[in-house]
Amino acid sequence: MRGAVGLGVVLVTALSCKGSGKRLTAWAEQREAERARDNESDRAEAEALAQRPILRPDGPGLSAGRYRLVEVVVEAEPFKRRAETWDAAPADAPELEVEVAVDGKHVATCAPEHDSLTTRCVLEVEISIDERSIISLEVQDDDHLLSDPVGGATLGDPGTWGLGIALPMVHKDRVKAASIVLRAVPTWWALYGWRVIGSGAGIALGLLALAVFRRSLFVVHARELVVDPPVAPVAPVAPVVPCLACDQPLAPGTTICSKCGAAQ
């Protein structure tokens, strides 16, 4: 009896293992077929991305020196690999965050715009370049907890760059297009020259007003040069002495009154 039960257990176990093995083999074959389809899809997608037109800068060229990076524009493809949407909601676009580097050194970060395939970042960053400099962008879909890489873009050969124009970059992966704008670093005179001119104009107007309305401050009139003649000295006047008898004023130096004849 025990031998029969043991044989039955062995047979059931063998049949179970055989069924599991078949299922495992079928799953492995299915996964291999899926990988083959994915690889083929990725290969076709890579070929399509490689055929995208790539614009090159056509500027007069920039010499080594300091310049100001004022704008970064990036556009992403509408889907991720294998036509997957960027976010859980199919209608949601990515939040593109852009890291900017010059010759491998990070210089700026562009904050993401909400649900937009295109981001435009206005900057005021001074950078230094030489004849071999490369400006690069790294783009990702900022999802706060887990960000998805989007792609990147590079710009080299400063001999083809220019100021004040959009410089197209060589993009890759899911970045559809990218460009930057550079401008000259303003000089001291460009920043403060208008203040100097304004101050000078104000001083000139003030002096002109003084010259017109207060000429006396600058002109010496002829009457101011006339010297008055000296005043002649006045002789002293002798005091008047009255007569003791009749109060008649006596002539200077006399001792007898001319009116009453009284002796003084």
Secondary structure, DSSP 4 states (H G I P E B T S, - for coil): -HHHHHHHHHHHHHHHHHHHHHHHHHHHHHHHHHHHHHHHHHHHHHHHHHTS-----------SEEEEEEEEEEEE-SS-GGG--SSSSTTPPP-EEEEEEETTEEEEEEPPPTT-SEEEEEEEEEEEE-TT--EEEEEEE--TTSPEEEEEEEE--GGG--SSSEEE-EEEETEEEEEEEEEEPPPHHHHHHHHHHHHHHHHHHHHHHHHHH-GGGT---GGGGPPPPPPPPPPPPPPP-B-TTT-PBPPTT--B-TTT--B-
